[in-house]
Amino acid sequence: MTVFYLIGLIFFCWLLIKATSIVTGSLERLSRLLHLGQFAITSLLLAFATSIPELVVGVTAALEGRPSLSLGVVLGSNIANLSLVVGAAAILGGTLSVAGQWAKMDIFSVFLSGALPLILLMDGVLGRSDGLILLLVYVMYNYGVLKQKPADLSRPAGRFKLTILDHSGLPTTRTDKLLAWLFFGVALLIFSADMIVKIAVSLAQNLNVPVLVVGMFLIAIGATLPELSIEARAIRQHKAGIVLGNLTGSIVVNSTLILSIVSLIAPIRLGAGKESYLLAAAVFGLMFLLFWYFVRSKMKLERWEGLILVVAYFIFAILEWNK
């Protein structure tokens, strides 16, 4: 039975990514057809493009009374981004150069955003008041980013990101067809997220592990596929800056916006998954320190350092599953 659950989870994670591609592709084409400005759909696309899977799964889990699943997905995605994803990017590219501004400022936005929900969870509950705090932090962060460098699809990085995410083959000239594809994509997102939550709960019961752990690994890995796709292409085309920008955006959106929405719908309580959560929270801090140590002096992440980050992720996975 466990094998069937795993196959089902893999299939619906793939379906979720495909639905994300359809939604982002149709929205991007609609924005061009309707001549929307940079502060409309285009800005939203750049902000949410790679976090749509985590967002939809999180909201679905909260509505179905399993908000801890969303916490597992977010925490697992953040750890994977800081180790598995960025490490794989360094291995593929040989070295991953880090701009001075990113190393001095943005990297701390990553840490503070990722650490804030962990601090708020020290009492064992991420309640609605905590959700409002996270939402406020997200708004403040975006205000600062847009004030410095407004998001625009006319920028090469924006076009590159959406081009990679869009494998939908959608029409480009008919608004009615694009709207039909958009509604189809949204329906597919909701359906696949609902199935992922149901299978995750059944799998957790079958394996006798907290649902948080299933979210932290099996679903989180599936949800980070857009990031892996973007970064593999970015490395091959020598666009390392996109890798780090995507890393920052994903962790900030995951830790603030997604968890704020989930906790506003249904407060997150640790319960049976407290030990797994504490280990993951400690590992997030250690992964950040390891990554920061590697890049702080020479402003680059070398291949052997990326390999260490990837190995560290698998050690974490082994410890978590054998606890």
C-alpha positions in Angstrom: 0.0 0.0 0.0 2.9 2.4 0.8 4.3 2.0 -2.7 0.9 3.0 -4.2 0.8 6.0 -1.9 4.3 7.0 -3.0 3.5 6.6 -6.7 0.3 8.6 -6.2 2.2 11.4 -4.4 4.8 11.6 -7.1 2.1 11.7 -9.8 0.1 14.5 -8.2 3.2 16.5 -7.4 4.1 16.3 -11.1 0.5 17.3 -11.9 0.8 20.3 -9.5 3.9 21.5 -11.2 2.2 21.1 -14.6 -0.8 23.1 -13.4 1.6 25.8 -12.1 3.1 26.0 -15.6 -0.4 26.4 -17.1 -1.4 29.1 -14.7 1.8 31.2 -14.9 1.9 30.8 -18.7 -1.7 32.0 -19.2 -1.3 34.9 -16.7 1.9 36.0 -18.4 0.3 36.0 -21.9 -2.9 37.7 -20.6 -0.8 40.5 -19.1 0.8 41.0 -22.5 -2.5 41.0 -24.4 -4.1 43.4 -21.9 -1.0 45.6 -21.7 -1.0 45.5 -17.9 1.8 47.4 -16.1 4.6 46.2 -13.9 2.6 46.5 -10.7 -0.2 44.3 -11.9 0.1 40.6 -13.0 3.7 40.9 -13.9 4.9 41.7 -10.4 2.8 39.0 -8.9 4.1 36.5 -11.3 7.7 37.2 -10.4 6.9 37.1 -6.7 4.9 33.9 -6.7 5.9 31.9 -9.8 8.0 29.2 -8.0 6.0 29.3 -4.7 2.5 28.5 -6.2 2.8 24.8 -5.3 3.7 25.4 -1.7 0.9 28.1 -1.5 -1.9 25.9 -2.9 -0.9 22.8 -0.9 -0.7 25.0 2.3 -4.1 26.6 1.8 -5.7 23.2 1.0 -4.1 21.6 4.0 -5.3 24.4 6.3 -8.9 24.1 4.9 -8.8 20.4 5.5 -7.6 20.8 9.1 -4.0 19.7 8.5 -2.0 23.0 8.7 1.0 21.2 10.1 1.5 19.7 6.7 2.0 23.2 5.3 4.6 23.9 8.0 6.5 20.7 7.0 6.4 21.7 3.3 7.7 25.2 3.9 10.4 24.1 6.3 11.5 21.3 4.1 11.5 23.6 1.0 13.6 26.2 2.8 16.1 23.6 3.9 16.2 22.1 0.4 16.7 25.5 -1.2 19.7 26.3 1.1 21.4 22.9 0.6 20.1 20.6 -2.1 19.1 23.2 -4.7 21.9 25.8 -4.3 24.4 22.9 -3.8 23.3 21.2 -7.0 23.5 24.6 -8.8 27.2 24.9 -7.7 28.0 21.3 -8.7 26.5 21.8 -12.2 28.1 25.2 -12.7 31.5 24.5 -11.1 31.2 27.7 -9.1 28.4 30.0 -8.2 29.4 33.6 -7.9 27.8 35.8 -5.3 27.4 39.6 -5.7 28.6 41.7 -2.9 25.2 43.3 -2.3 23.5 39.9 -2.1 26.1 38.6 0.4 25.8 41.7 2.6 22.0 42.4 2.6 19.8 39.8 0.9 21.3 36.8 2.6 20.2 38.2 5.9 16.7 38.7 4.6 16.7 35.0 3.8 17.8 34.1 7.3 15.5 36.5 9.2 12.5 35.5 7.1 13.2 31.8 7.6 13.9 32.2 11.3 10.9 34.4 12.2 8.2 31.7 12.1 10.5 29.4 14.0 10.8 32.1 16.7 7.0 32.6 16.8 6.5 28.8 17.1 8.5 28.7 20.4 5.2 28.4 22.3 4.2 25.4 20.1 1.5 27.3 18.2 1.6 29.6 15.1 -1.7 31.5 15.7 -3.6 34.1 13.8 -1.7 37.0 15.5 1.5 35.4 14.5 0.1 35.2 11.0 -0.6 38.9 10.9 3.0 39.6 12.0 4.4 37.4 9.2 2.1 39.1 6.7 3.3 42.5 7.8 6.9 41.4 7.4 6.1 40.2 3.9 4.5 43.5 2.9 7.4 45.5 4.4 10.0 43.3 2.6 8.2 43.7 -0.8 7.9 47.4 -0.3 11.6 47.7 0.2 12.4 45.5 -2.8 10.0 47.3 -5.1 11.3 50.7 -4.0 14.8 49.7 -4.9 14.2 47.6 -8.1 10.6 47.3 -9.3 9.8 43.9 -10.8 9.2 44.0 -14.6 8.9 41.3 -17.2 10.9 43.5 -19.5 14.0 42.8 -17.4 16.0 39.9 -18.7 15.8 38.0 -15.4 12.0 38.3 -15.3 11.6 37.0 -18.9 14.1 34.2 -18.3 12.3 33.0 -15.1 8.9 32.9 -16.7 10.2 31.3 -19.9 11.6 28.4 -18.0 8.4 28.0 -15.9 6.2 28.1 -18.9 6.1 24.7 -20.7 2.4 24.9 -21.3 2.4 25.6 -25.1 -0.6 27.9 -24.7 -2.0 30.1 -27.5 -0.8 33.7 -27.6 -3.5 35.7 -29.3 -7.0 34.6 -28.0 -8.1 36.1 -24.7 -11.0 33.7 -24.4 -8.8 30.6 -24.9 -6.2 32.0 -22.4 -9.0 32.5 -19.8 -10.2 28.9 -20.4 -6.6 27.6 -19.9 -6.3 29.8 -16.8 -9.5 28.3 -15.2 -8.4 24.8 -16.2 -5.0 25.4 -14.6 -6.5 26.7 -11.4 -8.9 23.7 -11.2 -6.0 21.4 -11.8 -4.0 23.1 -9.0 -6.9 22.7 -6.6 -7.5 19.1 -7.5 -3.9 18.0 -7.4 -3.3 19.8 -4.1 -6.4 18.2 -2.5 -5.1 14.7 -3.6 -1.6 15.5 -2.3 -3.0 16.4 1.1 -5.2 13.3 1.3 -2.4 11.0 0.2 0.1 12.6 2.6 -2.3 12.0 5.5 -2.8 8.4 4.5 0.9 7.9 4.0 1.8 9.4 7.3 -0.6 7.0 9.0 0.7 4.1 7.1 4.3 4.9 7.9 3.4 5.9 11.5 5.2 9.3 11.1 3.9 12.8 11.7 2.3 14.3 8.6 4.8 17.2 9.1 7.6 14.8 8.1 5.8 13.7 4.9 5.4 17.3 4.0 9.0 18.1 4.9 10.5 15.7 2.5 8.2 14.0 -0.1 6.0 17.0 -0.8 8.7 19.7 -0.3 11.0 18.0 -2.9 8.2 18.0 -5.4 7.4 21.6 -4.6 11.0 22.7 -5.2 11.0 21.3 -8.8 10.3 24.8 -10.3 13.4 26.1 -8.4 15.5 23.2 -9.6 14.3 23.8 -13.2 15.1 27.5 -13.1 18.5 27.1 -11.6 19.7 24.3 -13.8 18.8 26.4 -16.9 20.3 29.5 -15.3 23.6 27.8 -14.6 23.8 26.4 -18.2 23.2 30.0 -19.5 25.7 31.6 -17.1 23.0 33.5 -15.2 24.1 32.8 -11.6 22.4 36.0 -10.3 19.0 34.4 -11.0 19.8 31.4 -8.9 20.4 33.6 -5.8 17.5 35.9 -6.5 15.2 32.9 -6.8 16.6 31.5 -3.5 15.9 34.7 -1.7 12.4 35.1 -3.1 11.3 31.5 -2.5 12.4 31.5 1.2 10.9 34.9 1.9 7.5 34.0 0.3 7.4 30.5 1.9 8.3 31.7 5.4 6.1 34.8 5.6 3.3 34.9 3.1 2.4 31.2 2.9 2.6 30.6 6.6 0.7 33.8 7.3 -2.2 32.7 5.1 -2.2 29.2 6.5 -2.1 30.3 10.1 -4.9 32.8 9.5 -7.1 30.0 8.1 -6.1 27.5 10.8 -3.5 27.9 13.6 -0.6 25.6 13.3 0.1 23.3 16.3 3.2 21.1 16.6 1.6 18.2 18.5 3.1 14.9 17.6 5.6 16.4 15.1 7.4 18.5 17.7 10.6 16.5 17.8 10.8 16.4 14.0 10.2 20.1 13.9 12.9 20.9 16.4 15.5 18.9 14.5 14.4 20.6 11.2 14.6 24.1 12.8 18.1 23.4 14.1 19.1 22.1 10.7 17.8 25.2 8.9 20.0 27.4 11.2 23.0 25.1 10.6 22.5 25.0 6.8 22.3 28.8 6.7 25.5 29.2 8.7 27.3 26.6 6.5 26.1 28.4 3.3 27.1 31.8 4.7 30.5 30.5 5.8 31.2 29.2 2.3 30.3 32.5 0.5 31.1 35.3 3.0 34.8 35.7 2.2 35.5 34.7 -1.4 32.0 35.7 -2.7 31.4 32.4 -4.5 30.2 28.9 -3.8 32.6 26.3 -5.3 31.7 22.8 -6.5 33.1 20.9 -3.5 31.2 23.2 -1.2 28.0 22.6 -3.1 28.7 18.9 -2.7 29.0 19.3 1.1 25.6 21.1 1.1 24.0 18.3 -0.8 25.5 15.6 1.4 24.4 17.6 4.5 20.8 17.6 3.2 20.8 13.8 2.8 22.3 13.3 6.3 19.4 15.5 7.6 16.9 13.3 5.7 18.4 10.1 7.2 18.4 11.5 10.7 14.8 12.7 10.4 13.4 9.4 9.0 15.4 7.2 11.5 14.5 9.2 14.6 
